[in-house]
């Protein structure tokens, strides 16, 4: 499944407008993922032994695929 950052648009805008700290952006953005995108994200997340290693740039890069 190919997912583009455009699908993350509202979350990206939200974390910027709310001035969410970098270390909390992934948690907040993934909270709002829906359906197939959420399932895709869970499969990506399982690849990391340490979830704290998933930084905002890592998270965005995953969506750019």
N, C-alpha and C positions, 0 to 999 in steps of 0.2 A: 504494500500500500504506500503510495507516494503522497505525502502531505506537505503542503507549501506553507510558508510563514504567513501568507495571506489569511489562512484559516485561523491563525493565532492573533489576528489584527486586534480585536477588542481587548484581549488579555495584554498584549504588548502596550496598547494605549493606556490601559488601566494602571499598569505598574509604573508607567512613566508619570501619569497625571497624579497618582497618589503618592509619588516619590517613595515607592517601596524600596527598602534596602536590597542590595544585590542578593544577599544570602537568604531572603525570604521570597524572592520573585518566583522561583520554580514552584514552591508550595502553593502560592496564591494562584498562579496561572493554571496549574494542573487541577485545582479545585473546580474550575469552570469548564474543563474539557467535557465533551459529550460523546456518547455513543461510540462509533468506530474509532474516533480519535483517542478517546480514553483507553480503549482496548489496545490500540497501537502503542500508546505511551506506556502502559503497564508492561508490555513486552520489551520495550526499550529499557525501562527502569530496572528490570530484572537482570540486565547485563552488568550492572554495577554492584559490586559487593558493598560499597559504601555509598549510600544515597547522597551523602553530603558532598560527594565528588561531582555531582551534577550541578554545575553552576549555571547561571543565566545564559552565558555564552554557549555552553555545552547544550543546554536545552534548546536554544534557538537554532543552533547548528543541526540538531536532530530533525527539526522541522524543515530545514532547507534541503535535507537529504542529500 
